[in-house]
Amino acid sequence: MDVTIGYGSLLLATGSAASGLPAYLPGRDFDGVLTLHRLQDYMNLRRRLSEVDDAVVIGGGAHAIETVTSLLYLGIRTHWLLRKKTCLSRVLDQRASDLLLKHIQQAGARVYSETEVLGIAGNVGAVAGVVTNHHQMIPCQLVVVCTGMKPVTTLAERCTLPMMYERDEGIFVNNQLRTSVPAIYAAGDVAAIHNPQSGIHETRAQWYSAVIEGCTAAAVMTGQVAPATRTFGVPWHATRLGDLSLLTAGSPLARIAGSVTLADNIKGTYRCLTILDDQLIGYISLGQAQADGLAIKRLIDEGVSIGAIKEALLKGHFDARKYFAQQSSISVRDLATSGKLPVVRTTQRLSPPMTRSLTESGTQQSLERRKHEVTRSPSIVESIPLTTFPRITAGAQFRSINIH
């Protein structure tokens, strides 16, 4: 029986699916091979830990790193397999990655760089070990897969009106989370948000973005204009890895004509600033001290001059509360003396797309994609010129939902 449900506004929050192991990989269905993505996956992992002495973790991102440190904390011998030489290769440079890998190794993990799994060995249907491309057999009772995720864009693909999306990159939205189809919004892992630095749309599967997207979607769909005027700005991520704190913000790997990179590596800590025209465009902090991630993100989003605080940012002495309090006092003083209201600047104007060179020294495919982005037409979503949407992919607007 089909049921039709009408709506005034529709939010697509279909999430993502784990990439997992390749379908052709021998042994991927053995008992003890776990792909971590949803709550049930972690409940299953927790249930098995009492029977595990050795575990293999596959993946090179933040999810894999956090899983490795958690297993070590629980006393499980952990083998970490990295496909590349470095971890978090999209946001960490070589020195930051080396420091993090050294820390993980000192905590007890065995790290295998440039290593891929060719197959999983089993015993009566249960995991017994993994075979690598270096013809090495690593005995284990558990294989944990943390190889990323892909947004679920099925509803966008089946639309009868064109909805802009890319199958592996999500449904494209503007800063109000509107899709290219009126009255339809997208949020969460399926939403591809505009990056004001690179000029492309990308999903942001981090807790902070999830909170902001939820608040924004609720505000826009219920007509609360004020909370819905914020922009998402540059991406950032903060996490705790054992006794190390990691923070990345903006585009720390950007290599642009005129940009300068400053790094400080001392006593087991590392900080790196990427600066363009005296404005911070990327930041990495790795060490025991917890950097103020939102304050660093704000510096990048607002495009302020960091000449006076450059040394403090590099050495980890930046006092965000004091700095922004001083900036507020200066603004009030200027208003009192001039009688003119300050100019309200938006993130997008102060953080223009980096068109002078390719962010993160991308591949030829990335270059072609950026070239394609420049030629795309402005947003058509209810005449709100907030972002430039990527190309239209055939799909359909749902004016009703049929439930079988």
Secondary structure in CASP SS format (residue, H / E / C, confidence):
PFRMAT SS
TARGET T0000
AUTHOR 0000-0000-0000
METHOD secondary structure of the structure
MODEL  1
M C 1.00
D C 1.00
V E 1.00
T E 1.00
I E 1.00
G C 1.00
Y C 1.00
G C 1.00
S C 1.00
L E 1.00
L E 1.00
L E 1.00
A C 1.00
T C 1.00
G C 1.00
S E 1.00
A E 1.00
A E 1.00
S C 1.00
G C 1.00
L C 1.00
P C 1.00
A C 1.00
Y C 1.00
L C 1.00
P C 1.00
G C 1.00
R C 1.00
D C 1.00
F C 1.00
D E 1.00
G C 1.00
V E 1.00
L E 1.00
T E 1.00
L C 1.00
H C 1.00
R C 1.00
L H 1.00
Q H 1.00
D H 1.00
Y H 1.00
M H 1.00
N H 1.00
L H 1.00
R H 1.00
R H 1.00
R H 1.00
L H 1.00
S H 1.00
E H 1.00
V C 1.00
D C 1.00
D E 1.00
A E 1.00
V E 1.00
V E 1.00
I E 1.00
G C 1.00
G C 1.00
G C 1.00
A H 1.00
H H 1.00
A H 1.00
I H 1.00
E H 1.00
T H 1.00
V H 1.00
T H 1.00
S H 1.00
L H 1.00
L H 1.00
Y H 1.00
L C 1.00
G C 1.00
I C 1.00
R E 1.00
T E 1.00
H E 1.00
W E 1.00
L E 1.00
L C 1.00
R C 1.00
K C 1.00
K C 1.00
T C 1.00
C C 1.00
L C 1.00
S C 1.00
R C 1.00
V C 1.00
L C 1.00
D C 1.00
Q H 1.00
R H 1.00
A H 1.00
S H 1.00
D H 1.00
L H 1.00
L H 1.00
L H 1.00
K H 1.00
H H 1.00
I H 1.00
Q H 1.00
Q H 1.00
A C 1.00
G C 1.00
A C 1.00
R E 1.00
V E 1.00
Y E 1.00
S C 1.00
E C 1.00
T C 1.00
E C 1.00
V E 1.00
L E 1.00
G E 1.00
I E 1.00
A E 1.00
G E 1.00
N E 1.00
V C 1.00
G C 1.00
A E 1.00
V E 1.00
A E 1.00
G E 1.00
V E 1.00
V E 1.00
T E 1.00
N C 1.00
H C 1.00
H C 1.00
Q C 1.00
M E 1.00
I E 1.00
P E 1.00
C C 1.00
Q C 1.00
L E 1.00
V E 1.00
V E 1.00
V E 1.00
C C 1.00
T C 1.00
G C 1.00
M E 1.00
K E 1.00
P E 1.00
V C 1.00
T C 1.00
T H 1.00
L H 1.00
A H 1.00
E H 1.00
R C 1.00
C C 1.00
T C 1.00
L C 1.00
P C 1.00
M E 1.00
M C 1.00
Y E 1.00
E E 1.00
R C 1.00
D C 1.00
E C 1.00
G E 1.00
I E 1.00
F E 1.00
V C 1.00
N C 1.00
N C 1.00
Q C 1.00
L C 1.00
R E 1.00
T C 1.00
S C 1.00
V C 1.00
P C 1.00
A C 1.00
I E 1.00
Y E 1.00
A E 1.00
A C 1.00
G H 1.00
D H 1.00
V H 1.00
A E 1.00
A E 1.00
I E 1.00
H E 1.00
N C 1.00
P C 1.00
Q C 1.00
S C 1.00
G C 1.00
I C 1.00
H E 1.00
E E 1.00
T E 1.00
R C 1.00
A C 1.00
Q C 1.00
W H 1.00
Y H 1.00
S H 1.00
A H 1.00
V H 1.00
I H 1.00
E H 1.00
G H 1.00
C H 1.00
T H 1.00
A H 1.00
A H 1.00
A H 1.00
V H 1.00
M H 1.00
T C 1.00
G C 1.00
Q C 1.00
V C 1.00
A H 1.00
P H 1.00
A H 1.00
T C 1.00
R C 1.00
T C 1.00
F C 1.00
G C 1.00
V C 1.00
P C 1.00
W E 1.00
H E 1.00
A E 1.00
T E 1.00
R E 1.00
L E 1.00
G C 1.00
D C 1.00
L E 1.00
S E 1.00
L E 1.00
L E 1.00
T E 1.00
A E 1.00
G E 1.00
S C 1.00
P C 1.00
L C 1.00
A C 1.00
R C 1.00
I C 1.00
A C 1.00
G C 1.00
S C 1.00
V E 1.00
T E 1.00
L E 1.00
A E 1.00
D E 1.00
N E 1.00
I E 1.00
K C 1.00
G C 1.00
T E 1.00
Y E 1.00
R E 1.00
C E 1.00
L E 1.00
T E 1.00
I E 1.00
L E 1.00
D C 1.00
D C 1.00
Q E 1.00
L E 1.00
I E 1.00
G E 1.00
Y E 1.00
I E 1.00
S E 1.00
L E 1.00
G E 1.00
Q C 1.00
A C 1.00
Q C 1.00
A C 1.00
D C 1.00
G H 1.00
L H 1.00
A H 1.00
I H 1.00
K H 1.00
R H 1.00
L H 1.00
I H 1.00
D H 1.00
E H 1.00
G C 1.00
V C 1.00
S E 1.00
I C 1.00
G C 1.00
A C 1.00
I C 1.00
K H 1.00
E H 1.00
A H 1.00
L H 1.00
L H 1.00
K H 1.00
G C 1.00
H C 1.00
F C 1.00
D C 1.00
A H 1.00
R H 1.00
K H 1.00
Y H 1.00
F H 1.00
A H 1.00
Q H 1.00
Q H 1.00
S H 1.00
S H 1.00
I H 1.00
S H 1.00
V H 1.00
R H 1.00
D H 1.00
L H 1.00
A H 1.00
T H 1.00
S H 1.00
G C 1.00
K C 1.00
L C 1.00
P C 1.00
V C 1.00
V C 1.00
R C 1.00
T C 1.00
T H 1.00
Q H 1.00
R H 1.00
L H 1.00
S C 1.00
P C 1.00
P C 1.00
M C 1.00
T C 1.00
R C 1.00
S C 1.00
L C 1.00
T H 1.00
E H 1.00
S H 1.00
G C 1.00
T C 1.00
Q H 1.00
Q H 1.00
S H 1.00
L H 1.00
E H 1.00
R H 1.00
R H 1.00
K H 1.00
H H 1.00
E H 1.00
V H 1.00
T C 1.00
R C 1.00
S C 1.00
P E 1.00
S C 1.00
I C 1.00
V C 1.00
E C 1.00
S C 1.00
I C 1.00
P C 1.00
L C 1.00
T C 1.00
T E 1.00
F C 1.00
P C 1.00
R C 1.00
I C 1.00
T E 1.00
A C 1.00
G C 1.00
A C 1.00
Q C 1.00
F C 1.00
R C 1.00
S C 1.00
I E 1.00
N E 1.00
I E 1.00
H C 1.00
END
